[in-house]
Amino acid sequence: MKIVINTLNQISGVEVFPIISLIIFFTFFLLVGYLAFSAPKSYIDEMSHLPLEDDNNFSSDNDNLKH
């Protein structure tokens, strides 16, 4: 662990990288939260039912490729 600490101490301006990382993470988290809470309810309902729909477009497309 001392090797890592000594190496980081020799790099000038290394203390700014954790701050930048935190800002990027916090900005991304806020953006995703905003998009999740500002999405229209109809869009959320449509996306939540999408995996449960019995629409076999993928299998019919694959069946056409086999012939």
C-alpha positions, 0 to 999 in steps of 0.5 A: 500500500505504501507503494501506491501512496508514494506513487500518488504523492509524486503525481502533481494534481492527483487530488483533482481526479477523485473530485472529477469522478465524484462530479461525473458520477453525481451528474450521471445519477441526477440525469438518470433520476430526472429522466426516470421521474420526468418520463410520461406514465404512458411510456413507462407503462408501455416499456414495463409491458414490453417483455410480457407481450406475446408478439413473436416478431423475432421468431417469425423473422428467424423462421423466414431466414431458415427457408 
